[in-house]
Amino acid sequence: MPMPRRWTSILFLWLLGVLAAAQLAKISVIAPVLRSRFGLTLTETGWLISLLEVGGGLFGFVAGLGLGRVGCRRALLSGLVLLAVSGLWEASASSAIPLFAARAMEGLAYLLVVIAAPTTIATIADAHARPRALALWSTFVPVGVAIGSAVTSLALAPWGLRGVMLGWAMLVMAAIPIAIRLPIGHGIENRIAFPPAPAWLATIAFGLYTLSICALTMLLPTYLVEQRGAAISTSGLIAALASGATLPAFGFALWAMRGGAPGRRTMILIATPALVGAGALGAAAFTGGTGLAGASMLAVLAIGVGGIVSPLMFARLPVLAGVRRGDDPRIASANGLLTQFGAGGALLGPPLAARLVEHAGWQALGIAFALLSLAMLATLIAAEQLSLRTAA
């Protein structure tokens, strides 16, 4: 495949991930409206937000192992169709039970998209472009959440709740004909291969990252509305800005990868100050003395500083998984493992954070974010050290 066409396909696959991730923020922004309409508690609302990750949290690793049998194209198209159907179902829900059921189906659809798309990217990109392409993929959740938050918050007043749901479903349906024409084959070898131990530790670290980030970003609109007096539209735009703060971090990661995938030493030297700083900023965002502007600025900075690490982790994953070729099935199983822990963190983050807030107050959420950032750093360093001993 010529280089320009290859990158066009990579960018479209990334946009599919962005569209899928936007469905996470869709519920987060309208959560106060849903709580009022369906009589949901804060914890129930947290579960509704995070149910998008139920498929990945339960079946991510299995899906990654089985992708070689199913094929990337079939998994990707099936995921898009289910994503559109579940969106239409959400729009027609008249009570909490069908809304939760539709959200769970949306989670299975999301799993298929986010397993097939990065694996396809890894097979399309050559060895030199693969670290940058996977680093780009790592931004699909924050970019999707930013776009989903902004679009949903702006469209809610003129379109209403059902109109917003239908609009997102229509966007997914419009993407399906383009996805059908993507020049992708089966993708990877038709066999099952398990990733080595360093990849397991690295994906656990990523799970801690998504646990902390999703706990903060998904409850941030509710915090700003209930504790800082923000309007729903304002809180949604601030959440979008917070998620979008990872884009400058992605630019820094690309600069760090100008010579290829980052080495072990570079990874640790960048991750240490970034995660320590992010934890401190996140803890400060939920202290009682901050107003709307101060809390918003601290939350945005925390996500932006911590977001430097995520692209580097994606770029390092093939190295830690021992991948040597684009069709190596270990890239699919490692992506599945990454989705398993990442989705598990995103699934548990909002409801656990909501429960923590109900029992210990909003300040406890900031402290938990800081502790999770430090735990992620320790696990990441352990993965790199184990990789060093394995190579030796």
C-alpha positions as CSV (number, residue, x, y, z in Angstrom):
1,M,0.0,0.0,0.0
2,P,1.5,3.5,-0.9
3,M,2.5,5.6,2.0
4,P,-0.2,8.4,1.6
5,R,-3.0,5.8,1.2
6,R,-1.6,3.9,4.2
7,W,-1.8,7.0,6.5
8,T,-5.3,7.8,5.1
9,S,-6.4,4.4,6.3
10,I,-4.7,4.8,9.7
11,L,-6.3,8.2,10.2
12,F,-9.8,6.9,9.4
13,L,-9.3,3.9,11.7
14,W,-8.3,6.4,14.4
15,L,-11.4,8.5,13.7
16,L,-13.6,5.4,14.1
17,G,-12.0,5.0,17.6
18,V,-12.7,8.6,18.3
19,L,-16.4,8.2,17.3
20,A,-16.7,5.1,19.5
21,A,-15.1,6.9,22.5
22,A,-17.4,9.8,22.0
23,Q,-20.2,7.6,23.2
24,L,-18.5,7.5,26.7
25,A,-18.8,11.2,27.1
26,K,-22.3,11.3,25.6
27,I,-23.8,9.9,28.8
28,S,-21.4,11.7,31.1
29,V,-22.6,15.2,29.9
30,I,-26.3,14.4,30.1
31,A,-26.0,12.5,33.4
32,P,-27.7,15.2,35.4
33,V,-30.7,15.1,33.0
34,L,-30.8,11.3,33.1
35,R,-30.6,11.3,36.9
36,S,-33.7,13.5,37.1
37,R,-35.7,11.7,34.4
38,F,-35.1,8.2,35.5
39,G,-34.5,8.7,39.3
40,L,-30.9,7.4,39.3
41,T,-28.6,7.6,42.2
42,L,-25.1,9.0,41.7
43,T,-23.6,5.5,41.9
44,E,-26.2,4.2,39.3
45,T,-25.3,7.0,37.1
46,G,-21.6,6.1,37.4
47,W,-22.4,2.6,36.3
48,L,-24.4,3.8,33.3
49,I,-21.5,6.0,32.2
50,S,-19.0,3.2,32.5
51,L,-21.1,0.4,31.0
52,L,-19.6,1.3,27.6
53,E,-16.5,-0.5,28.9
54,V,-18.2,-3.7,30.0
55,G,-17.3,-5.7,26.9
56,G,-13.6,-4.8,27.1
57,G,-13.6,-5.2,30.9
58,L,-14.9,-8.8,30.6
59,F,-13.8,-10.1,27.3
60,G,-10.9,-7.8,26.0
61,F,-8.1,-10.4,26.3
62,V,-10.3,-13.2,24.9
63,A,-11.3,-11.0,22.0
64,G,-7.6,-10.2,21.3
65,L,-6.7,-13.8,21.3
66,G,-9.6,-14.7,19.0
67,L,-9.1,-11.8,16.5
68,G,-6.8,-14.0,14.4
69,R,-9.6,-16.4,13.9
70,V,-12.3,-13.8,13.2
71,G,-10.3,-11.3,11.2
72,C,-10.0,-7.6,11.6
73,R,-12.4,-6.6,8.9
74,R,-15.3,-8.7,10.2
75,A,-14.8,-7.6,13.8
76,L,-14.6,-3.9,12.9
77,L,-17.7,-3.9,10.7
78,S,-19.7,-5.9,13.3
79,G,-18.7,-3.5,16.0
80,L,-19.9,-0.5,14.0
81,V,-23.3,-2.0,13.2
82,L,-23.9,-2.9,16.8
83,L,-22.8,0.6,17.9
84,A,-25.4,2.2,15.6
85,V,-28.2,-0.2,16.7
86,S,-27.5,0.3,20.4
87,G,-27.5,4.1,19.9
88,L,-31.0,3.9,18.4
89,W,-32.1,1.7,21.3
90,E,-30.9,4.2,23.8
91,A,-32.8,7.0,22.0
92,S,-36.0,5.0,22.3
93,A,-35.6,4.0,26.0
94,S,-38.5,5.1,28.2
95,S,-37.2,3.6,31.5
96,A,-33.9,2.8,33.2
97,I,-33.8,-0.9,32.4
98,P,-33.8,-0.7,28.6
99,L,-31.4,2.2,28.8
100,F,-28.9,0.1,30.8
101,A,-29.4,-2.8,28.5
102,A,-28.7,-0.7,25.4
103,R,-25.6,0.7,27.1
104,A,-24.3,-2.8,27.8
105,M,-24.8,-3.7,24.1
106,E,-23.0,-0.5,23.2
107,G,-20.1,-1.7,25.3
108,L,-19.8,-5.0,23.3
109,A,-19.8,-3.0,20.1
110,Y,-17.1,-0.7,21.5
111,L,-15.0,-3.7,22.3
112,L,-15.0,-4.9,18.7
113,V,-14.0,-1.5,17.3
114,V,-11.2,-0.8,19.8
115,I,-9.7,-4.3,19.4
116,A,-9.9,-4.5,15.6
117,A,-8.8,-0.9,14.8
118,P,-5.4,-0.7,16.5
119,T,-4.5,-4.2,15.4
120,T,-5.3,-3.2,11.8
121,I,-3.2,-0.1,12.3
122,A,-0.3,-2.2,13.5
123,T,-0.5,-4.4,10.4
124,I,-0.9,-1.5,8.0
125,A,2.0,0.6,9.3
126,D,5.6,-0.4,8.6
127,A,8.2,-0.9,11.4
128,H,9.3,2.8,11.3
129,A,5.8,4.3,11.3
130,R,4.2,1.8,13.8
131,P,5.3,3.6,17.0
132,R,3.9,6.9,15.8
133,A,0.7,5.3,14.4
134,L,0.0,3.5,17.7
135,A,0.8,6.7,19.7
136,L,-1.8,8.4,17.6
137,W,-4.3,5.6,18.4
138,S,-3.6,6.2,22.1
139,T,-5.3,9.6,21.8
140,F,-8.7,8.2,20.6
141,V,-10.3,8.1,24.1
142,P,-9.4,11.6,25.2
143,V,-10.1,13.1,21.8
144,G,-13.4,11.2,21.6
145,V,-14.4,12.3,25.1
146,A,-13.5,15.9,24.2
147,I,-15.5,15.9,21.0
148,G,-18.4,13.9,22.6
149,S,-18.5,16.3,25.6
150,A,-18.5,19.4,23.4
151,V,-21.0,18.2,20.8
152,T,-23.4,16.7,23.3
153,S,-23.3,19.8,25.6
154,L,-24.0,22.2,22.6
155,A,-26.6,20.0,21.0
156,L,-28.6,19.2,24.1
157,A,-30.6,22.4,24.3
158,P,-31.7,22.6,20.6
159,W,-32.1,18.9,19.9
160,G,-33.2,17.5,23.3
161,L,-32.2,14.2,24.9
162,R,-33.5,11.9,22.2
163,G,-32.2,14.1,19.4
164,V,-28.7,13.9,20.7
165,M,-28.9,10.1,21.0
166,L,-30.2,9.8,17.4
167,G,-27.6,12.2,16.1
168,W,-24.7,10.0,17.4
169,A,-26.3,6.9,16.0
170,M,-26.6,8.5,12.6
171,L,-22.9,9.5,12.6
172,V,-21.9,5.8,13.2
173,M,-24.2,4.7,10.4
174,A,-22.6,7.2,8.0
175,A,-19.1,5.7,8.8
176,I,-20.1,2.1,7.9
177,P,-20.0,2.5,4.1
178,I,-16.5,4.1,4.3
179,A,-15.3,1.3,6.6
180,I,-16.5,-1.3,4.2
181,R,-14.1,0.1,1.5
182,L,-11.0,0.1,3.7
183,P,-8.2,-1.8,2.1
184,I,-7.6,-4.3,4.9
185,G,-7.5,-8.0,4.7
186,H,-7.5,-10.6,7.5
187,G,-4.9,-8.5,9.4
188,I,-2.8,-11.0,11.4
189,E,-1.8,-14.6,11.4
190,N,-4.6,-17.1,12.1
191,R,-3.2,-18.5,15.4
192,I,-3.3,-17.8,19.1
193,A,-0.2,-16.3,20.8
194,F,0.1,-15.1,24.4
195,P,2.0,-11.9,25.3
196,P,5.1,-12.1,27.6
197,A,5.1,-11.0,31.2
198,P,6.4,-7.4,30.7
199,A,3.4,-6.7,28.4
200,W,1.1,-7.9,31.2
201,L,2.6,-5.5,33.7
202,A,2.5,-2.6,31.2
203,T,-1.2,-3.2,30.5
204,I,-1.9,-3.3,34.2
205,A,-0.3,0.1,34.5
206,F,-2.5,1.3,31.7
207,G,-5.5,0.0,33.6
208,L,-4.6,2.1,36.6
209,Y,-4.3,5.1,34.2
210,T,-7.8,4.6,32.8
211,L,-9.2,4.0,36.3
212,S,-7.9,7.3,37.5
213,I,-8.5,9.4,34.4
214,C,-12.1,8.1,33.9
215,A,-12.9,8.6,37.6
216,L,-11.8,12.2,37.3
217,T,-13.2,13.2,33.9
218,M,-16.5,11.4,34.0
219,L,-17.5,12.8,37.4
220,L,-16.0,16.3,36.7
221,P,-19.2,17.7,35.1
222,T,-21.2,16.6,38.1
223,Y,-18.7,18.0,40.5
224,L,-18.6,21.4,38.7
225,V,-22.5,21.5,38.6
226,E,-23.2,20.4,42.1
227,Q,-20.2,21.9,44.0
228,R,-19.0,24.9,41.9
229,G,-22.4,26.1,40.5
230,A,-21.6,25.6,36.8
231,A,-24.3,25.2,34.1
232,I,-24.5,21.8,32.4
233,S,-23.3,23.3,29.1
234,T,-20.3,25.0,30.8
235,S,-19.4,21.8,32.7
236,G,-19.5,19.8,29.5
237,L,-17.2,22.2,27.7
238,I,-14.8,22.1,30.6
239,A,-14.8,18.3,30.5
240,A,-14.1,18.5,26.8
241,L,-11.2,20.9,27.4
242,A,-9.8,18.6,30.0
243,S,-9.9,15.6,27.7
244,G,-8.5,17.7,24.9
245,A,-5.5,18.6,27.1
246,T,-3.9,15.3,26.1
247,L,-3.3,16.6,22.5
248,P,-0.3,18.8,23.5
249,A,0.9,15.8,25.5
250,F,0.6,13.7,22.3
251,G,2.7,16.3,20.5
252,F,5.4,16.0,23.1
253,A,5.3,12.2,22.8
254,L,5.8,12.4,19.0
255,W,8.9,14.6,19.6
256,A,10.2,12.0,22.1
257,M,9.7,9.3,19.4
258,R,11.4,11.2,16.5
259,G,14.0,8.5,16.3
260,G,11.5,5.6,16.7
261,A,9.9,3.9,19.7
262,P,11.2,5.3,23.0
263,G,13.7,3.3,24.9
264,R,13.4,2.0,28.4
265,R,15.4,4.9,30.0
266,T,13.5,7.6,28.1
267,M,10.2,6.0,29.2
268,I,11.1,6.1,32.8
269,L,12.6,9.6,32.7
270,I,9.5,11.1,31.2
271,A,6.9,9.0,33.1
272,T,8.3,9.8,36.6
273,P,7.8,13.6,36.7
274,A,4.7,13.4,34.6
275,L,2.8,11.1,36.9
276,V,4.0,12.6,40.1
277,G,3.0,16.1,38.8
278,A,-0.4,14.8,37.5
279,G,-1.2,13.3,40.9
280,A,-0.5,16.5,42.8
281,L,-2.5,18.6,40.4
282,G,-5.5,16.2,40.5
283,A,-5.5,16.2,44.3
284,A,-5.5,20.0,44.3
285,A,-8.4,20.2,41.9
286,F,-10.9,18.8,44.5
287,T,-9.8,20.7,47.5
288,G,-12.4,22.9,49.2
289,G,-10.7,26.3,48.6
290,T,-10.8,26.2,44.8
291,G,-13.5,28.0,42.8
292,L,-14.9,27.0,39.4
293,A,-12.0,28.5,37.4
294,G,-9.3,27.1,39.8
295,A,-10.8,23.6,39.9
296,S,-11.2,23.5,36.2
297,M,-7.7,24.7,35.5
298,L,-6.1,22.2,37.9
299,A,-8.2,19.3,36.4
300,V,-7.2,20.2,32.9
301,L,-3.5,20.4,33.9
302,A,-3.6,17.1,35.7
303,I,-5.0,15.3,32.7
304,G,-2.7,17.0,30.3
305,V,0.5,16.3,32.3
306,G,-0.5,12.7,32.9
307,G,-1.5,12.2,29.3
308,I,2.2,12.5,28.2
309,V,2.7,8.9,29.3
310,S,-0.1,7.1,27.5
311,P,1.2,7.6,23.9
312,L,4.6,6.4,24.9
313,M,3.0,3.3,26.5
314,F,1.2,2.4,23.3
315,A,4.4,2.9,21.3
316,R,6.4,0.6,23.7
317,L,3.7,-2.1,23.8
318,P,4.9,-4.0,20.7
319,V,8.5,-4.0,22.1
320,L,7.4,-5.3,25.5
321,A,5.2,-7.9,23.7
322,G,8.1,-9.1,21.6
323,V,6.5,-8.2,18.3
324,R,8.8,-8.3,15.3
325,R,6.4,-8.3,12.4
326,G,3.1,-6.5,11.7
327,D,1.2,-9.7,11.4
328,D,2.5,-11.2,14.6
329,P,-0.6,-12.3,16.6
330,R,1.0,-11.1,19.8
331,I,0.1,-7.6,18.8
332,A,-3.6,-8.6,18.8
333,S,-3.4,-10.4,22.2
334,A,-1.4,-7.5,23.7
335,N,-4.0,-5.1,22.4
336,G,-6.7,-7.3,23.9
337,L,-4.9,-7.3,27.2
338,L,-4.5,-3.5,27.0
339,T,-8.2,-3.2,26.3
340,Q,-9.1,-5.7,29.2
341,F,-7.3,-3.7,31.8
342,G,-8.0,-0.3,30.3
343,A,-11.7,-1.0,29.9
344,G,-11.7,-2.5,33.4
345,G,-10.3,0.7,34.8
346,A,-12.8,2.8,32.8
347,L,-15.7,0.5,33.8
348,L,-14.9,0.6,37.6
349,G,-13.6,4.2,37.7
350,P,-16.8,6.2,37.7
351,P,-18.9,4.0,40.0
352,L,-16.1,3.5,42.5
353,A,-15.3,7.2,42.4
354,A,-19.0,8.0,42.9
355,R,-19.2,5.6,45.9
356,L,-16.1,7.2,47.4
357,V,-17.5,10.7,47.0
358,E,-20.8,9.6,48.6
359,H,-19.0,8.2,51.7
360,A,-15.9,10.5,52.0
361,G,-16.6,13.7,50.0
362,W,-15.1,15.1,46.8
363,Q,-11.7,15.8,48.3
364,A,-11.2,12.0,48.7
365,L,-11.5,11.7,44.9
366,G,-8.5,13.9,44.4
367,I,-6.4,12.0,46.9
368,A,-7.4,8.7,45.2
369,F,-6.3,10.1,41.8
370,A,-2.9,11.0,43.2
371,L,-2.4,7.5,44.7
372,L,-3.4,5.8,41.5
373,S,-0.9,7.9,39.5
374,L,1.9,6.8,41.8
375,A,0.7,3.1,41.6
376,M,0.8,3.4,37.8
377,L,4.3,4.7,37.9
378,A,5.5,1.9,40.1
379,T,3.9,-0.8,37.8
380,L,5.3,0.9,34.7
381,I,8.9,0.8,36.1
382,A,8.4,-2.8,37.1
383,A,7.4,-3.7,33.5
384,E,10.5,-2.0,32.1
385,Q,12.8,-3.7,34.6
386,L,11.3,-7.1,33.9
387,S,11.7,-6.5,30.2
388,L,15.4,-5.7,30.8
389,R,16.0,-8.9,32.7
390,T,14.1,-10.9,30.1
391,A,16.2,-9.5,27.3
392,A,19.4,-10.2,29.2
